[in-house]
Amino acid sequence: MKKVLAWGMALLMAGTLAGCGSSGSSAPAGTAAAGGGAAAASSTAAGGDAAAASGDTFTLGLICPLSGSSAVSGQILKNATEMAVNEINEAGGIDGRIKIVLAEVDDEGVPATSVTAMQKLVEQDKVNAVIGAQASSCTLANMEITKAAKIPQITPASSNVAVTQSGNEYIYQMTATDELHMRNIMKYMSTENGAKTFAILYESSDFGTGGFKIASDICSEFGLEMVDSEVYNAGDTDFSVVLGKMQKANPDFFIFWGYHTEVAMICKQMQQYGISYPCIGQGYNSPELTNLGGAAVEGIMIDTAFDAANPDEKVQEFDKKYTELYGEGYDQNAPQSYDAVYVIKDAVERCIADGKDYTDGETLNSYIANTAWDGVTGVTTFDESGRMNKELLIITIENGEHKIIKN
């Protein structure tokens, strides 16, 4: 089976749980898939809020798209989060005794729905911490709710720099920021490939427009000139006009800043029209890219913080277990979500070791802020704004497989 890697060094996610509480027994954490829409959610093991208050359970919220156009990425995020939760619970729980209850909600990848879904997690499920969302636009909308409730939130997938530039001390990015990705791309193309000019094609979302702005702001630092910029909407299917403009500008390479569905179609249309340029970018590292794009995505490059092509023992162990459990490819959101659970667990256990109350959001948040967790995606630490810093990889697709070309 193909190993599909994970994207983005910011690519990592932080999250783990632990708690100091009574030594009484607790039921295993229950998980249930959320149905479509914000109102649908899973959660609660026997005992509910009373058990959580006693310290027997830790309620972890998960918010991601389980329906809609981003459902593939959301399901991957869910799979990896549940994998980590189940591992911890099977080993006795956080601190060997506190079971994790996972409360899941579907935000459909829509900001307004994401706000309603987060309200449910906070007000009804009484979560102690949250993992998600997937889309930057959703995280930017829903993180105001966790901030007001003083609940730590780790996004394993949202890479827009605005997430951690907001001054919200309760939000953390387990994935590399778009700026970090863009700098890595521009350094690689200019210093190792001698490029002088580029054209960028980006989605008209917070993610896409954020990438365009970063490219505009920093390209001169790398001796690069942006000779054309084009934008498209999610769901577009005809890219002939924008590709024609980019071809006319004749840059040294193209940057794509969007998701796998459209990028696969863009590559197919480049092949159809005989347009051939080196292509590199971020956001489309998904198992669906090769499924949808086929031979047209051969040679495309992706900037990422994680990839299953990495021979590291922890990476290979994760890859083996994930594929055995779910029998399908994954993107970088999987190991970042997985590590996020363990970041939270580690923070709770350090809190308990110091005799602190992990159920107090401010206290738990202070321990997450001082994380140094060595996980599948490497050592996760956060800067003062909650942004993760890590080394990034550049991969290419060769014969339908991922191959690391820079680490």
C-alpha positions as CSV (number, residue, x, y, z in Angstrom):
1,M,0.0,0.0,0.0
2,K,1.1,3.5,-0.8
3,K,2.5,5.5,2.0
4,V,1.1,8.9,1.8
5,L,2.9,11.5,3.9
6,A,1.9,14.3,6.0
7,W,2.3,17.9,5.2
8,G,3.7,21.0,6.7
9,M,6.1,21.6,9.3
10,A,4.1,23.5,11.1
11,L,2.9,20.3,10.5
12,L,2.8,19.1,13.9
13,M,0.0,19.3,16.4
14,A,0.1,19.6,20.1
15,G,-2.3,18.0,22.5
16,T,-2.2,15.7,25.4
17,L,-4.2,15.2,28.5
18,A,-3.7,14.4,32.1
19,G,-5.3,15.1,35.4
20,C,-5.0,14.9,39.1
21,G,-8.0,13.5,40.7
22,S,-9.6,10.8,42.7
23,S,-8.2,7.3,42.5
24,G,-11.6,5.8,41.9
25,S,-12.2,3.6,38.9
26,S,-13.6,5.1,35.7
27,A,-15.3,3.6,32.6
28,P,-13.3,3.6,29.3
29,A,-13.7,6.7,27.2
30,G,-16.4,6.4,24.6
31,T,-16.2,7.8,21.2
32,A,-18.9,8.2,18.6
33,A,-18.7,9.7,15.2
34,A,-20.4,13.0,14.7
35,G,-23.1,13.3,12.2
36,G,-23.5,16.1,9.7
37,G,-23.6,19.6,11.1
38,A,-22.7,21.4,14.3
39,A,-25.5,19.8,16.3
40,A,-24.1,16.3,15.8
41,A,-21.4,15.2,18.3
42,S,-20.1,12.3,20.1
43,S,-19.0,12.0,23.6
44,T,-19.3,11.1,27.2
45,A,-18.3,8.0,29.0
46,A,-20.3,6.8,32.0
47,G,-20.3,9.4,34.7
48,G,-20.3,12.4,32.4
49,D,-19.5,15.7,34.0
50,A,-19.4,14.4,37.5
51,A,-16.7,11.9,36.7
52,A,-14.7,14.6,34.9
53,A,-15.0,16.9,37.9
54,S,-13.8,14.1,40.2
55,G,-10.7,13.7,38.1
56,D,-11.6,10.2,36.8
57,T,-11.9,11.4,33.2
58,F,-10.6,14.1,31.0
59,T,-12.9,15.4,28.3
60,L,-11.1,16.2,25.0
61,G,-13.0,18.0,22.3
62,L,-12.3,17.3,18.6
63,I,-13.7,19.7,16.0
64,C,-13.1,18.9,12.3
65,P,-15.0,18.5,9.0
66,L,-16.6,15.1,8.8
67,S,-18.9,16.1,5.9
68,G,-18.5,18.5,3.1
69,S,-15.7,19.0,0.7
70,S,-13.0,18.7,3.3
71,A,-14.3,15.5,4.9
72,V,-11.4,13.4,3.7
73,S,-8.9,15.6,5.7
74,G,-11.3,15.7,8.7
75,Q,-11.6,11.9,8.8
76,I,-7.8,11.6,8.8
77,L,-7.6,14.0,11.7
78,K,-10.3,12.1,13.6
79,N,-8.7,8.7,13.0
80,A,-5.3,9.8,14.3
81,T,-6.8,11.6,17.3
82,E,-8.8,8.5,18.2
83,M,-5.8,6.3,17.7
84,A,-3.8,8.3,20.3
85,V,-6.8,8.4,22.8
86,N,-7.3,4.7,22.5
87,E,-3.6,4.0,23.1
88,I,-3.6,6.1,26.2
89,N,-6.8,4.6,27.6
90,E,-5.7,1.1,27.0
91,A,-2.5,1.9,29.0
92,G,-4.7,3.0,31.9
93,G,-5.3,6.6,31.0
94,I,-3.5,9.8,31.7
95,D,-1.2,9.4,34.7
96,G,-2.2,5.7,34.5
97,R,-5.7,6.3,35.9
98,I,-7.6,9.1,34.2
99,K,-9.5,8.0,31.1
100,I,-10.0,10.4,28.1
101,V,-13.5,11.0,27.0
102,L,-13.5,12.2,23.4
103,A,-16.3,14.5,22.3
104,E,-16.4,14.9,18.5
105,V,-18.3,17.5,16.4
106,D,-18.5,18.0,12.7
107,D,-18.0,21.6,11.6
108,E,-18.4,20.8,7.8
109,G,-15.4,23.1,7.1
110,V,-17.7,26.1,7.4
111,P,-16.7,28.9,9.8
112,A,-20.3,29.7,11.0
113,T,-21.0,26.0,11.6
114,S,-17.6,25.7,13.4
115,V,-18.6,28.4,15.8
116,T,-21.9,26.6,16.7
117,A,-20.0,23.3,17.0
118,M,-17.5,24.8,19.3
119,Q,-20.2,26.2,21.5
120,K,-21.6,22.7,21.9
121,L,-18.2,21.4,23.0
122,V,-17.7,24.2,25.5
123,E,-21.2,24.6,26.9
124,Q,-22.6,21.1,26.7
125,D,-19.7,18.7,26.7
126,K,-17.7,20.8,29.2
127,V,-14.4,19.9,27.5
128,N,-11.1,20.4,29.2
129,A,-9.1,21.0,26.0
130,V,-9.8,21.0,22.2
131,I,-8.1,19.7,19.1
132,G,-9.0,21.4,15.8
133,A,-10.2,22.8,13.6
134,Q,-8.8,21.8,10.2
135,A,-9.4,24.9,8.1
136,S,-7.8,28.2,9.2
137,S,-11.0,30.1,8.6
138,C,-12.8,27.8,11.0
139,T,-10.1,28.0,13.7
140,L,-10.0,31.8,13.4
141,A,-13.8,31.9,14.0
142,N,-14.1,29.3,16.7
143,M,-11.0,30.0,18.8
144,E,-12.7,33.1,20.3
145,I,-15.1,30.7,22.1
146,T,-12.3,28.7,23.8
147,K,-10.4,31.9,24.6
148,A,-13.5,33.3,26.4
149,A,-13.9,30.0,28.3
150,K,-10.2,29.8,29.1
151,I,-9.9,26.3,27.4
152,P,-6.6,25.4,25.7
153,Q,-7.0,24.6,21.9
154,I,-4.5,23.0,19.6
155,T,-5.0,23.1,15.9
156,P,-3.0,20.4,14.1
157,A,-3.9,21.7,10.6
158,S,-4.6,25.4,10.5
159,S,-1.5,27.1,9.2
160,N,-2.6,30.7,8.6
161,V,-0.2,33.0,10.6
162,A,-3.2,35.0,11.8
163,V,-4.1,32.2,14.1
164,T,-1.2,32.8,16.5
165,Q,-0.7,36.5,15.6
166,S,-4.1,37.2,17.2
167,G,-2.8,37.6,20.8
168,N,-5.0,34.6,21.9
169,E,-3.0,32.9,24.6
170,Y,-5.2,29.8,24.5
171,I,-4.5,28.8,20.9
172,Y,-1.6,26.6,19.6
173,Q,-0.5,25.6,16.1
174,M,0.9,22.1,15.8
175,T,1.4,22.6,12.1
176,A,4.1,24.9,10.6
177,T,2.8,28.3,9.7
178,D,2.4,29.4,6.2
179,E,5.3,31.8,6.5
180,L,7.6,29.0,7.6
181,H,6.4,26.9,4.6
182,M,6.8,29.8,2.2
183,R,10.3,30.7,3.4
184,N,11.4,27.0,3.0
185,I,10.0,26.9,-0.5
186,M,11.6,30.2,-1.6
187,K,15.0,29.3,-0.1
188,Y,14.9,25.9,-1.9
189,M,13.9,27.2,-5.3
190,S,16.3,30.2,-5.2
191,T,19.4,28.7,-3.7
192,E,19.2,25.1,-4.9
193,N,17.5,25.6,-8.2
194,G,18.7,29.1,-9.2
195,A,15.2,30.4,-9.7
196,K,14.7,34.2,-10.1
197,T,10.9,34.5,-10.9
198,F,7.7,32.8,-9.9
199,A,3.9,32.9,-10.4
200,I,1.5,32.0,-7.7
201,L,-2.0,30.5,-8.0
202,Y,-4.0,30.5,-4.7
203,E,-7.4,29.8,-3.3
204,S,-9.6,32.7,-2.3
205,S,-9.8,31.6,1.4
206,D,-8.0,32.8,4.5
207,F,-5.4,30.1,3.8
208,G,-4.9,31.0,0.2
209,T,-4.9,34.8,0.5
210,G,-2.6,34.5,3.5
211,G,-0.1,32.6,1.5
212,F,-0.3,35.1,-1.3
213,K,0.4,38.0,1.1
214,I,3.4,36.2,2.6
215,A,4.8,35.5,-0.9
216,S,4.5,39.2,-1.8
217,D,6.1,40.3,1.4
218,I,9.1,38.1,1.6
219,C,10.1,37.1,-2.0
220,S,12.6,39.9,-2.3
221,E,14.5,38.5,0.6
222,F,15.3,35.5,-1.6
223,G,16.1,37.5,-4.7
224,L,12.8,36.4,-6.2
225,E,10.3,38.4,-8.3
226,M,6.6,37.6,-8.4
227,V,5.7,38.0,-12.1
228,D,2.1,36.9,-11.9
229,S,-0.5,36.1,-9.3
230,E,-3.9,34.4,-9.9
231,V,-6.8,33.4,-7.6
232,Y,-9.5,30.8,-7.8
233,N,-12.5,29.8,-5.7
234,A,-12.9,26.5,-4.0
235,G,-15.0,24.3,-6.3
236,D,-13.8,25.9,-9.5
237,T,-13.2,23.4,-12.3
238,D,-11.9,25.4,-15.2
239,F,-8.4,26.9,-14.8
240,S,-7.6,27.5,-18.4
241,V,-7.7,31.3,-18.2
242,V,-5.5,31.6,-15.1
243,L,-3.0,29.0,-16.4
244,G,-2.8,30.9,-19.7
245,K,-1.9,34.1,-17.8
246,M,0.7,32.3,-15.7
247,Q,2.3,30.7,-18.8
248,K,2.4,34.1,-20.6
249,A,4.4,35.5,-17.6
250,N,6.9,32.7,-18.2
251,P,8.3,32.4,-14.6
252,D,10.9,29.9,-13.4
253,F,8.4,28.1,-11.3
254,F,4.7,28.0,-10.1
255,I,3.6,28.1,-6.5
256,F,0.2,26.5,-5.7
257,W,-1.4,27.5,-2.4
258,G,-4.7,25.4,-2.1
259,Y,-6.2,22.0,-1.5
260,H,-5.9,18.7,-3.3
261,T,-9.2,18.7,-5.2
262,E,-8.4,21.8,-7.2
263,V,-4.6,21.2,-7.4
264,A,-5.2,17.8,-9.0
265,M,-7.5,19.4,-11.6
266,I,-5.0,22.2,-12.2
267,C,-2.2,19.7,-12.9
268,K,-4.5,17.7,-15.2
269,Q,-5.3,20.9,-17.2
270,M,-1.6,21.9,-17.3
271,Q,-1.0,18.4,-18.9
272,Q,-3.9,18.9,-21.3
273,Y,-2.7,22.3,-22.5
274,G,1.0,21.4,-22.6
275,I,2.0,23.8,-19.8
276,S,5.2,22.5,-18.1
277,Y,6.8,24.3,-15.1
278,P,8.2,23.2,-11.8
279,C,5.4,23.3,-9.3
280,I,5.7,23.5,-5.6
281,G,3.5,24.6,-2.7
282,Q,1.5,23.7,0.4
283,G,-2.0,22.6,1.4
284,Y,-2.5,19.7,-1.0
285,N,-0.5,17.0,0.7
286,S,-3.4,14.5,0.7
287,P,-3.8,10.8,-0.2
288,E,-6.5,12.1,-2.7
289,L,-4.0,14.1,-4.7
290,T,-2.6,11.1,-6.6
291,N,-6.0,9.4,-6.7
292,L,-7.5,12.4,-8.4
293,G,-4.5,13.6,-10.4
294,G,-2.9,10.4,-11.5
295,A,0.0,10.9,-13.9
296,A,-0.6,14.6,-14.1
297,V,0.7,15.2,-10.5
298,E,4.0,13.4,-11.2
299,G,6.9,15.7,-10.2
300,I,4.8,18.1,-8.2
301,M,6.6,19.2,-5.0
302,I,5.2,19.7,-1.6
303,D,6.6,21.4,1.5
304,T,5.8,19.5,4.7
305,A,7.0,18.8,8.2
306,F,6.2,15.1,8.1
307,D,6.3,12.3,5.5
308,A,6.0,8.5,5.8
309,A,9.0,8.3,3.5
310,N,11.1,9.4,6.5
311,P,13.0,6.3,7.8
312,D,12.9,7.5,11.4
313,E,11.7,4.7,13.7
314,K,8.9,6.7,15.3
315,V,7.6,7.7,11.8
316,Q,7.6,4.2,10.6
317,E,5.9,2.8,13.7
318,F,3.1,5.4,13.3
319,D,2.8,4.7,9.6
320,K,2.5,1.0,10.2
321,K,-0.1,1.3,13.0
322,Y,-2.2,3.9,11.2
323,T,-2.4,1.9,7.9
324,E,-3.1,-1.3,9.7
325,L,-6.0,0.3,11.6
326,Y,-7.5,2.4,8.8
327,G,-6.2,0.8,5.6
328,E,-5.8,4.1,3.8
329,G,-3.4,6.9,3.1
330,Y,-3.1,10.0,5.3
331,D,-1.8,13.5,5.3
332,Q,0.3,15.5,7.8
333,N,-2.7,16.2,9.9
334,A,-2.7,12.6,11.1
335,P,0.7,12.6,12.9
336,Q,0.1,16.2,14.0
337,S,-3.2,15.3,15.6
338,Y,-1.8,12.2,17.1
339,D,1.1,14.2,18.7
340,A,-1.4,16.9,19.9
341,V,-3.2,14.4,22.1
342,Y,0.1,13.4,23.6
343,V,1.1,17.0,24.1
344,I,-2.0,17.5,26.2
345,K,-1.5,14.2,28.1
346,D,2.1,15.3,28.9
347,A,0.9,18.7,30.1
348,V,-1.7,17.2,32.4
349,E,0.8,14.8,33.9
350,R,3.3,17.5,34.6
351,C,0.5,19.5,36.1
352,I,-0.4,16.6,38.4
353,A,3.3,16.0,39.3
354,D,3.5,19.6,40.5
355,G,0.3,19.3,42.6
356,K,-1.7,21.6,40.4
357,D,-5.3,21.4,39.3
358,Y,-5.4,20.4,35.6
359,T,-9.1,21.0,35.5
360,D,-8.4,24.8,35.7
361,G,-8.0,26.0,32.2
362,E,-5.5,28.7,33.0
363,T,-3.3,26.2,34.8
364,L,-3.4,23.6,32.1
365,N,-2.8,26.2,29.5
366,S,0.4,27.3,31.2
367,Y,1.8,23.8,31.1
368,I,0.9,23.3,27.4
369,A,2.7,26.6,26.7
370,N,5.9,25.0,28.1
371,T,5.7,21.8,26.1
372,A,8.8,20.0,24.9
373,W,7.2,16.7,23.7
374,D,9.3,14.4,21.5
375,G,6.8,12.7,19.3
376,V,6.2,11.3,15.9
377,T,6.7,14.7,14.3
378,G,9.8,15.5,16.2
379,V,10.2,17.7,19.3
380,T,7.3,20.0,19.7
381,T,7.8,23.4,21.4
382,F,5.8,26.5,21.1
383,D,7.0,30.1,20.9
384,E,5.4,32.8,23.1
385,S,2.5,33.2,20.6
386,G,1.7,29.5,20.5
387,R,3.4,28.8,17.2
388,M,5.2,25.5,16.7
389,N,8.8,25.6,15.2
390,K,10.2,22.6,13.3
391,E,12.4,21.7,10.4
392,L,10.5,21.1,7.1
393,L,10.9,18.6,4.3
394,I,10.3,19.0,0.6
395,I,8.9,16.0,-1.2
396,T,8.0,15.1,-4.7
397,I,5.7,12.5,-6.3
398,E,7.6,9.9,-8.2
399,N,5.8,6.9,-9.7
400,G,2.9,7.7,-7.6
401,E,4.9,7.6,-4.3
402,H,6.3,10.3,-2.1
403,K,10.1,10.9,-2.2
404,I,12.0,13.2,0.0
405,I,14.2,15.6,-2.0
406,K,15.2,18.0,0.8
407,N,15.4,17.5,4.5
